[in-house]
Amino acid sequence: MMKIDLSGHWQVKLDAEKQETMPQAYPETMTLPGTTSAAGLGMPNPAKETGCLTDAYRFEGAVWFMRTFTAGDWTGEQTMLTLERTRKTTVYLDGRPIGHQESLCTPHRYFLPPVHAGEHTLVIRVDNTDYPTRGGHLTSPDTQSNWNGITGEISLTVAHTLLTDLTVRPDLRRGCLRVHGHIIGAPDGVAGIVLPGQMEHLLPYRRGVLDGECPLKGNEAFWDEAHPEIHTISIDLDGDVYETTFGLRDVRTLGRRLLINGRETFLRGKVDNLLYPKTGYTPTDVASWMTILGIAKEYGINHYRYHTACPPDAAFTAADLLGVYMAPELPFWGTVAEEGEEGYDERERDFLFQEGFRILREYGHHPSFLWLSLGNELWGSKDVLNRMMRAYREADDTKLYSSGANNYQFVPDVLDEENVFVGVRLGRERLIRGSYAMCDAPQGIVQTTAPESVSNYDASIVPETLGQSGEAGKVQIQYGTGVKEVDAQSADALIPDVPVISHEVGQYVFYPDFSEIPHYTGPLKPRNIEAMRENLERAGLYGEHEAFFRQTGHLAVDCYKREIETLLRSREVSGFQLLDLQDYTGQGTALVGVLNAMMENKGLISAEEWREFCAGTVVLGEFASFTGVMGEDIRFDVQISECNPEKQHACIHCTLMDGERELYACDVTPGARQGRLTDAVSVTFPAECYRDAMQGRIMRLTVVLTLADGTRNHYPIWLIPPIDIRITREGIEKDGRMVAFVSAEEKADGAAIVVPSAEGQLPAEYCTDFWCYPMFRSISESMGKPVPVGTMGLSIDTASPLLKRFAQEDYTTPVWYAILQTAHVQRLPADIHPAVQMIDNTERCARLGILYQQEGVWHLTARLWEKPNDPAVRALAWSLWEALK
């Protein structure tokens, strides 16, 4: 067997008119593998996209690639052309058409007619328009771009006998390996098969089909995230030797538990949206994927969901080596229609159905391939989806199957044939993640409740009382960056009997980091991020962008921790899929990651600290509130989320810290283990332990929880001094002296604070924005629903004399929650620099004040008299009174 590498220089003709006849001339050259955009071919793109990166050389149409190769004496040999990853292709050899293929997820392989000795001309026409399917990230300008070219392996394989469509499936119950493939060049014969540590097995094949079983020894190592053991099978066909890998991995479900090799497994996933800004296309080499998945593993990720996409073989190979569970998805985002129904597209249906089989054949031997999803946020025929999953399972029963991610949205369902439920709710009010867009309201607990770490989603999944999961009829839904109307089928209240995975968790917005702009050295240009910078410059706010980046980052990281820990505390949840660990530079530009789009750390949280709450072992502190009153005991519960049943924990070491100084420590025995989670046990730190550290202002302490294996987690808490003060609508009174609250129309004589009217102003929200303001503002307006507030947390001047006894941090912390519940944000001129301001999104770019001085008079938008007994409200009132009395 001989393999000829065809990478290198090719002659090129860009054909925007998409002619069907081969060109007479090829005026340009480029290197393959690669894309025309990365090569700088075509006209420069002057556009300045604000909702996604801009492809500097965007081209849509046909591209003709031509080169020659020299054949030796290949008499009696079979010749196969491999194009690993491309678009729609048509191949010509010496001017003769060979065939046409359209797969977006698997290699295009062409079997050439007999090739005589001498020079031959190979032409490949690649078309990146009129795809057989729509709606996927594989071809979206929001992601890797709709590139044109050929990436990965480009080769000729010359052999007497070609082995194709090889599938290797372990059958663990029967203790054997099932081998199937097609053989070209020798219809009948015997294959010599060698497994690790075994003598050669002889397996006959007939009529070009290899199909049989090879016994396993029974002592082979199994594959999982902790022990990614890979084995190799070698197949000898009369001297032509083929090798592939496999792993022994059993995946099944037991009710809502996901079992891998019999062990309960919790998926800590992220969504891969095909963001590769430096190249504009998905990498196809193992080294790149070892880096990508390795970074994710550093942040505790053990699972990847590919949004309407399937990665190349190198991604699965790296996942095999690193122990990452992969969930590819058919490239479809839309409505599945039955034949005869509106929207039915036979070409698309046939393509998607066959694409699933192609994915299973091509990548099914990888043990990291855990399940196949049929698409993203699908609607339509459940019968069709069931038929597809049933057919796929008959072809490969070593995988799980999901009908899609977040299908039927407000009226979710678990179909008969699916093994996993991936969604965001079990009914309109039964939420299983912490944040939602306004158009998908109600919103989640991270957006609508005070910071705490006791909640879980168990009651949403298995409620005490049941109603219907949703309403029937026409409903409007978000679809990508727009809106569409669908038919919602009413369903009985749903209690899933399969593992529940929380879909696209997080989406908490960070401020842009403009220092990353020079890192975009490839064909995709960050003109959207440059536009944000220009907006800030026009608004007079650019000078504060570094502080805003850091301040919003503190809040967004805290939201992610709260989100992930809520899922870890949920016994009825089997995993989550973050959106995202990294920024998403499309669909409005959603800067939602602790890593930027190139998976570089933004400097807001280290991988080590992130793993405190996102790992296989997490020690969880349960705090009903992160604020308390000085002089009271500090009470909380602790439990452990442990995914390895062999790991036992005898002790949780609990420490109270004041900076670097230890104030108190105790050890507690974990509660009884119920599956992944131990029962919670109570801890009390007596008030005496911190009495000597008390100050005449709010005090920040840290609770540190540690296990014997070094696992740790920490929780800042704020203790507020009890204050003898009176807060009324008239003002703040202490020791017989009053600081009055007056309206904007009243004259502020003496000690007074102006409380401006909230009419026409935005509320002061604690949580940062969801996904990105421009996209969901537009969607909400289109649907006639409330527009998101779109703010991103506080920026606080801790040097302000009005905050001397209150603020310690210059960003949002739980002590501000009750205060913000009474407040609005006041739009101000940019040259006013508030003591406390709300950071606005980079589209609106408004100066939004909460505590500020205007024309020499202090203004406060918080109506403190609405919560006069809240300790934090009283502490702020005291600090204001001290400064203004």
N, C-alpha and C positions, 0 to 999 in steps of 0.2 A: 504494500500500500504506500502511496506517495501523496503528500500534500504540498500543493504549490501556493505560496502566499502571493495574492494579487494586490496587496496594499502597495501604495506608492503613487506615482504621478499618473493621473488620468487626464485625457482631453475632455473638455466640457463645452456643452451648448445649452444655455438657458433659453427656454422656449415658453414664454408666457402665453402664447396662443395655443399651446398644446397640440402641435401637429402630430398626425399619426404616422407620418413617413420619416424615415431616418434622415438626419441632416446631412448635407453635403460637406459641411465644414464644421470644425470644432474650434472656435476662436480663443478659448481660454483653457487654462490648466489649473488643477488643484490636486491636493493630496487626499487620497482616501486610505483609511476611513476618516470621515469628517463630514461637515455640512457646508453648503454654499455660503451660509451666513458667516460661519467661523472663518472661512477662507476669504471673506470680503468680496465675494462675487456679486455682480449686479449693481443697481443704483443705490447709493446711500439713502437711508430712510430719514427724512427730515422731521418726521412726526415726534411729538413729545407726549407720549402716553403718560397719563397721570394715575391710571388705575392698575398699571402693571409695568414691568420693565419694557423697554423699547428695543426691538430687534433692529440693530443698526443696518442690516442688509436683508430686510425681510423680502422674501420672494415666494410667490405661490404660483404654481404652474408645473410644467414638465421640465426636467433637467435630463439631458442625455450625457451619459458618461461612456467614453470609449478608450480602449487600450488594446494592445496586441499581446499574445503569449505564444511561446514556441512549444509545440508538442513533440515528444520523442516517438519511439515506436510503441504506440499504445494499442496495438492490434489485440483484439479480444478483451480489452480492459473496459471497465465502466468509469464514466466521468461524471462527477457531481459538482455543481457550482453552489457555494454557500454564501449567502448575504445575511449576516447575523441579525441586523436590526435596520429597518428601512421603512419606506412608505409603500405605496402601490408600485409594483415593478413589472416591467416587460423586458424580456431578455432576447437578444439577437446574437446568433453566432454566424459569422461570415455572411451577414445580410439576411439570414433566415430567422424568422421568429421561432423562439423555443417555447415560450409560455408566458403566463401572466399570473401574479399572485398578489394578495391584498392583506395578508396578516399584519397586524400592528404590534403583536406581542411575541411572535415567535420568528425564528429564522426563515428566510425564503430559500428553498433548496430546489435546484433545477437539475434534472438528469439530461445530460447532453447526448446527442446522437454520436455515433462512432466518430472519433477525432483522429484524422490521419496525421502523420508526421509533417512538421513544418510550422509556418507562422499562421496564426488565426486572429481574427478580429472579433473582440467581444464588446457588445454595446448593451448598456443597461439604461432603460428609461425609467426615471423615478418621478412619480406624480404625487404631490401633496395637496390635492384638491379632490372634491367629490368622493369622500370616503364612504364606505358602506355603512358606517355607523356615525352617530353624532353624540356630542355631549360629554366626551371623556377628556381627562387631563393629558392624554397622550398627544393630542394635537392642539391643545389650547394655547393661545398667546399669553394666558395668565400664568402658565407654568414654564415648561422647558422651551416653549415656542413651537410653532408649526414648521419645524425645520424641514429642509429637503437635503437628502444625501444618503450615505450608507455609513453606518457606524459598526464597530466591532469587526469580527472576522469576515474577510473577503478572500475566498480560497477556492481552489480546485482540488478535489480528492480523486485520485486515480487508483483504482484497485480492480483486481480480478473479480472480487465479490464485495459488494457494498451492503452494509447492514444499516437499515433505516428504521425510523419509528420505534426504536428500542425502548421498551418499558421494563422496569425492574421493580417488583412489588413484593415486599416481605409479607408472608402469611404466618403470623406468629402463632396462631392457634394450631396450625398444622405443622409448624416447624420447618417451613421451606421458603424458598425464594421463587416467585413466579417470573418467568422470563418470556417476553414476547417481542417479536420484531419481524421486519420484512427484509428479504434477501434478494438482491438483484445481481444476476450474473450466474447463479447456480441454483436452479429451482429445487434440486434435491441434494441432500448431503448430511453430514454430521458436524455439529459444532462442538468444539472442545471448550468447556467452561471451567474456569478455575475460581474458586472462592478462597478467602483467606484461611490458611492453615489446612487446606484440603487437597486431596488428589484431584486430578482432572475428571470432570463429569462429561460424558458423551451424550449429547442431546440431538436427536435427528430432526431435520426439518424437511418439509414436503411442500411442493408447489410454491416455493418462495416464502413460506411462513415458518418462522421459528416460534414454537410455543411449547412450553413445558415447565417442569419444576426441578429445582435442585435442593437437596436436603441441607438444612443448617445443622451445625454441630450441637447447638443448644447452649454453648458457653460464650457466644459472641457478646461483646459489650453493647449495651443499649445507648441510644442517643437521646439527650435532652439538653436543656440550657446549661445545666451544671456539669454535664459530662458529654460534650459533643463528639462522640466517637463515630468515625466514618470508616466504612469498609469499601473495598474495591472488588469488582467482578471483571474478569478478563474473558473474552469470547474469541476463539480462534476459528476462522473460516478458511481453511486451506492456506494458512500462512498470512492471511489478512487478519490482524489482531485488533480488536476493539475493546476499549476499557471504559467503564463508567463507575460511579460511586453510588452507594446506597447507605442507609442507616436503619437500624432497628428501633422503631418508634411506634408505640401504640397510643392512639388518641381516641378517646371516647367520652361520653357524657353520662353522668349519673344524676338525673334531675337537673338542678341548676349548678351542679359542680362540673368543672372541666377537669378531666383526668388525663395525664400524660404518663404512660408507663405505670398506671395505677395510682399515681400521686395527684392530689388536688393541686391545681396550678392556677395562679392569678396572673393575668396578662397585664403588663405595664407597657402599653403600646404607644406608638406615635403614628400619625398619618404621614405617608410619603406622598407629597404632591408634585413630585418630579421637578424640583427646583434645583437647577444646576447652572447658576448664573455665569460661571466662568467659561463654560463651553456652550451652553444653550441646548444640550442634549444629555441623555442619561449615560453615565459611564458603562462600559462593557468589560472592563478589566477587573480582576479579583482584587488587586492592590487598592484601587480606588474604593471598592466596596468594603474592604477590610478597614479602611480609614473611616468611611461614613458610618458603618454599623458599629465600629469600635468606639467612636465618639458617643453615639447613642447609648452604648453599653456603659460607658463611664457615667452616664446620667441615670443609670438604673433601668434603662429600657430593655425589655426582652421580647418585644413583639413589634412588627411593622405591618400596617395595613396600607396597601397601595390603592389610592383613590382612582377609580376607573382606569386602572392600569395594571400591567404585569411587568416586573423588572426583567432584565436579561439574566442569562444563566449565571453570570459572575456574581450577581447579588445573592442568589440562592447558595452558591458555593461558599461565599463568605459567611452567610448565615449558618450554613452547616458547620463551618469551622469555629464560629464564635458562639453558637447556641442561641440563635434568634428565631422566634416563631414567625413565619411569613404568611400573610393573607393577601394574595393577589385578587384582582377584581376584573370582571369583564369591562371593556371600555364603553360603558353605557350609563347615561344619566337621563331618565325620561320615563315615558309611559309605555308599558308592555300591552300591546293590543292583540286581541284574537283576530284570526282571519275573518274578514268581513266587517270588522269594526273600524271606526274612524281612526286614522293614524297608523293602520297596519301597513308595514313595509316588508314585503317578503324577502327582498335582498338583505335588508338589515337583520331580520330574524334569522335567516339562514347563516349569515356571517357570524353573528354572536354565538349561535349554537355551536357552530364548528370551531370558532375561536376557543371556546371552553375546552373542547376535546384536544385542540392543538396545545393549549397550555398544560393540560394534564399529561399528555404524551411527552412534551418537551422537558418539563421540569418536575414531573411526578416522582422521579427517583430520589429527589432531595428530601431528607427527613425534616428539614426546616419548613417545607411546604405543608402548612397545617390545615388551612381551609381555603376554599374558593368561594368568593362572593359574586353574585350575579350583577351587581351594579350599585350605584349610589342613589339613594332616595327615590326608589322606583314607585310607580303607581301602575294600576291596570290589572291585568289578568293573573290571578293567583294560580289558576289551573296551568297556565303556560309555565310559570316559574316552578311549580311543582314538577311538571313533566321534565323540565331541563335538569333540575337537581336529581331526579330519579335516574335519568339517563347517565348523568355524570357519575353517580354513585355506582351504577352497574359497570361503568368503565374503570373506576378506581375507588375501591371501598376503604382505602387507607387514609382518606381525607375526610374532613367535615365539610358541610356545605351550608351556606347562608343565602337566603333569597335576595339579600342586599343589605346595605347600610342605611338605617333610618327609613325603611320603606313605610309608606302610608302615614307617616308623620303623626297627625293627631288621632288617627284610627289604626294604631299598630296591630300587627297580628303575627303569630308564629305559625308558619305554614307546615303542613303535614310532613314534608320531606326535609325540613331544615333542622340542623343540629345546634345552631347558635343564633341568639337574638342580639342584633346590634342596633341600638336605638337611643333616643334621648328621653323618652317618656313611655309609660304604659297606658296612658290616657291623658286627656288635656291637662288635668291637675296632678297626675301621678308622675312627678319629675324624677329623673335619675341622673341629672348633672346639675352643676351649680350656677350656670349662666346661660342666657338665651337672648336672642335679639328681641326688640320690642314687637316686631311683626309676628313673632312666635310666642308671645306672652301666654301664660304667666311666666315671669322671670324666676330665676333660681335662687337658692338660699344664700349663695355668696353675694348676690346682688341686692337681696332684700332683707337680710337679717343681720343682727349685730355679730361681730366676729366671735366665734366660739369653736370648740373642737369636740363636740359631743354628738352632733347629728349623724345620721346615716340614712340610706335609702331603702332599708328593709321594708318599711311600712308601705312604700310606694310600689314595691314589687309584689308583696304579699299583704294586701290591706285587710283590715278586719271586716270592712263592709265593701260591697261591690256595687257599681252602677254600670253604665255603658262606657266603653273606652272612647267614644266620640260620636259625632252626629253624622247622619247620612246627608247626601246631596252635593251640590256644587260648592267647592271651597277654593279660595285663593291660597296659593303657597309660594314661598320663595323658591325660585329655580335659577341656580347659578347667581348671576348678578341681577336677575330680573324677577318677573312674576309670571305665573301661569295658573289657569283654572283646571281643577281636576274633579273627578267624581269620587267622593268618599263613601265607602260602604260602611254602614253601621255594623258594629261588631259587639258581641257580648263582652263584658268586662274580662280583661285578659290577665291571667296569672300564668306566666311562661313556665314551661316544664323543661326548658333547656337553659344552658348557661347564658347569663345576661352580661353583655359588654356595653359599657357606656360610650356613646358615639361622639367623636369630635369634641372632646372635653377641653375646657379652658377658654381659649380665644380672648384672653385678657390683653389689653393693648398697652404697649410700651411707646414712649416717645422716640422719634427717630434719632439715631446716632449718625450724625453727618460725617464723622471721621471715617466711616466705612466706605464712603463713596469711591475713593481711589482703588478699593479692592476689586471693583467690577472691571476686570481687565479683558473680558471676553466680548462676544458679540452682543450681549444683552446689556443695555445701558440703563443706569438708574436715574433716568430723567424724571421719573415719578418722585423719587426722594429729593432730587434737585428742586422740583416744583414745590415741595413742602418747605424747603429752605427759602425759596423766593417768597412764598406766602408769609413766612415769619418775618423776613426782612421788610416787606411792605407794611406789615402790621406793627413794626417796631418792637418785636419780641425776640428777635434772633439772638440777641446778647444773653438771653437767659436759657438757651436751649440745652447747654450742658447740665445746668442744675435741674431743668425739667426732665431731662433724660434719666438722671439718677433718681429723682424723687418719684416719678411715675414707675420706675423700675422696682423700687422698694415695695410699692403697693401691689404691682402686678405679680411679683414673686410671692408675696404673702397670699394673694388670691389663689395662685396655683397650689401652694402648700395646703391651704384650706380645702381646696377642691379635691386634691389627690387623697388627703387623709380621710375625707368624708367617704370616699369610695373604699379605702382600705378598711374602714370600720364597718362596712356593709357586708354582712355574712352572705347575703343573697346575690351579691355581685361577683362575677368571675374575672373582671378586668375592665380596662379603659383604653381608649385610643386618643392620645393628646392631639389637639390642634392648637398649638403645636409646640414642640421643643424649639423649633427654629421659626424665623420670620417667614411669612408668605408674601411674596412681592407681587401678587396679582389680586384679582377680584377686589379692586379698590385700594390695594396695598394694605395688607394686614400685618402690622409689626407686632406679632403676638408671641415671640419666642425669647427665651433667655439666651439663645444663640441667634446670630444673624442668618441670613439666607444661605451663607456659605458655611454654616455650622461652626462659626468662630464665636468664642465666648465673648459676651458683651461687657464682662467685668462686673456684673451685678450679683452673681452668686456662683460659687465654685461647684464643680461636679461633686466634690466630696460633700458639701453642705446639701446639695440637691438630693443626694442619695440618703440623707437622713430621713426623708419622707417618701422616697421613690426607690425602693429596693426590695429584694426578696425577703429581707428581715427588717422590719421597722418597729421601733418601740414608740407607742402612741400615748400621748398625754391627752386626757379628756378634761377640758376646762369649759365650764358653763359660761364663763366670761374671762377675758384677759385683763379686766380691770377689777380692782377691789378697794377696800377702804383700809387705811392704815389702822393698826390696832386689832385687826381681825385675823384669825387663822387663815392660812392659805390651804384650800382644799381642792383636790382634783383626783381623778382616777387614772390608772395606767393599764394598758394591755399591750399585747404583742401580736403583730401580724407576721407569721412565719410560714414561708412556702416550702420549706424543707422539713419533712416529717422526722428526719433523723436528727435534726438539731433540737436539743432540749435546753431550756433556759431556767436556771434555778433561782435567779435573783435579778431584780431591777434596782440599780443604784440610783437614788434620787437626790439631787443636789440643788440647793438654792444659792445662787451667785449674785454678788453685787460687783459687777465688773469682773476683775480677776480674783476677788476675795470670796472665799467660801463662807457662807453664813450658817448653813445647816446641811446635814446629810443623813439619809437613812436608807436602809435596804428593805425591799418588800418582795415577797414570794409571788410570782405570777399566778393568776387564776387558772382554773382548769382549762385545758385546751379542747376546743370544740372545732375540729377541722383546722382551718388556717389560723383562726383567731383564738386567743386565750380570753377567758372571762375577765372583765374589768375588776380591779381591786382598788380600794381607796387609799389615799395618802393624805396626811395632814402635816403641814409645817406650822408649828405654833408661832403665834405672833411675837413671842419673846425672842425668837431667833433673829429677827431683823430690827428689833427696837432700837439698837444702838446706831443703826444705819439710817434711821428716819431723818428726813429733812423737812424744811418748811415749804415744800413744793412737791409736785408729783414725783414719785420715785420709780425708776425702772429697774427691775430685777430680772433674773433669768433662771428658769427651772431647766436643769439638765438631767436627762434620763440616759442611763448607760447600762449595757449588758456586758457580760463577762467576755464575750468575743470581740469587744470594741465597738459594737453598734451603739450609736448615740443619736439623740434628737434633743432639740432645745426649744423652749417657748419663752419669749419675753412676756412679762406681766407688769402692769402698772398699778402701783398702790397710791391712792389719792387721800390726802389728809382730810379728816372730818372738819368742816368749816362752819362756824356759826355765822350764817349770813342769810339775808332775806331777799328773795327775788320776786318781784311783782311786775305787773304791766307798767307801773310807774317808774321802776328802776331797781337798782341794787343798793341795799341798805345794810350797813354794818357799823356797830359802835355809835349809832345815832347819826351817822353821816350817810347821805344819799348821793349816788351817781344816777342821774335821771335818764330814762329812755324817752327820746322825743322823736317826733316825725320829721321828715325832711322839710315840711312847711313851717314847723315851729322854730323859734329862735333858741339856739343852744346856749343859754346863759349858764355860767358857772360849770360845775361838774356834770357833764351830760354826754350821752352817746346818741347819735342819730341812728334810728332804725328805719331804713328806707322801705317803701312799699314793695311787696313781692309781686305785684300785678305786672304781668307781661314778662316776668323774668324766669329763668330756668331754676329748677330745684337744685339744691346742693347734694349731689349723690356721693356716697362714700366709695363705692366700687369704681374701678376704672372702666372705660368704654369696652364694648363687645365687638370683636373682629375689626371693623373700621367704620367710622362715621359716614364717609361719603356713600358707600355701597348701601348701608341699611337706612340711611336717610332717604335715598332714592326709592328703595323698595317700599318703605313705610308710606311714602307719599303716593306711590302707585297703588297701594292696597287700601289707601284711606285710613291708615292706622297711625297711632301716635308715633311721632318721630323720636328717635333716641336722644337722650340728653347729650351724650357725646363728650363728656368731660373725663378727666384722667387722674383725679386726685389732687391733693393739696401741695402747695409750695408755701412754706412758712418761714418768715424772718424771725429766727429765734433770738436775734439781738433786740427785737422790739421791746421797749420798756413795758408795754401792755401785756406781754407774755412772760414777764420775769418769773412769775410763780407757777407757770403752766407748762409751756412747750419745752421739751428736751430734744425732739427730733424735728427736722425741717420738712418732713414728709408725713403722709397720712398714717396715723396709728389708731388703735381702738379707742383711745381717750377722746377722739374727735367724733365718734359715731353718733352719740346722742345729741351733740351740738349741731351736727349737720342735719339731723332730722328736723330741726327747727328753722333751718336756714334756707336762703336762696342765694344765687350768685348775681351780682350786680355788674352789668356791663359798664366798663370804665374806659377813659382815654388811656392810651398805652403809656403815657408819661407818668401816670400814677403807679407807685410801687407799693402794693398792699402789704400789710404785715401778714395777712393770711389771704391767699388767693387760690382759686380753683384753676388748674391747668386745663386749657381748652385744647381741642383737637386741631390738627394743622390745616384743616380746610377752612374752618370758621375763624380761627386765630384771634379770638377775642380776649381782652383783658377782663377777667372775671373776679371781682373782689368779694371778700367776705368780711374782713376787718381791714379798714383802710382810712387814711386821712385825706380829706378833700377840703380845700379852702380853709385849712387850719383846724377843721373839726373832724373828730373821729366818728366813723360810721361802722355799724355792725349789722349784718343782715340776719344774724341768728336771733330768734325770738326766745330768749332764754327763759322767759316767764312760762313758756309752754311745758318745760320740764324742770321746775324749780327744785325738785328733790333729788335729781340725778347728781351723783358725786362729781362727775366730770364737769357738768354744767356749773355746779357750785364753785368748783375750783377755778374755772375760767372767769366766772363773775368776780371771784375774790381777786384774781390777778388784775382784772380791769379796774376794780374799785381801788386797789392799792396804787395804781398808776394815775388815776384821774381824780381821786377824792380831794 
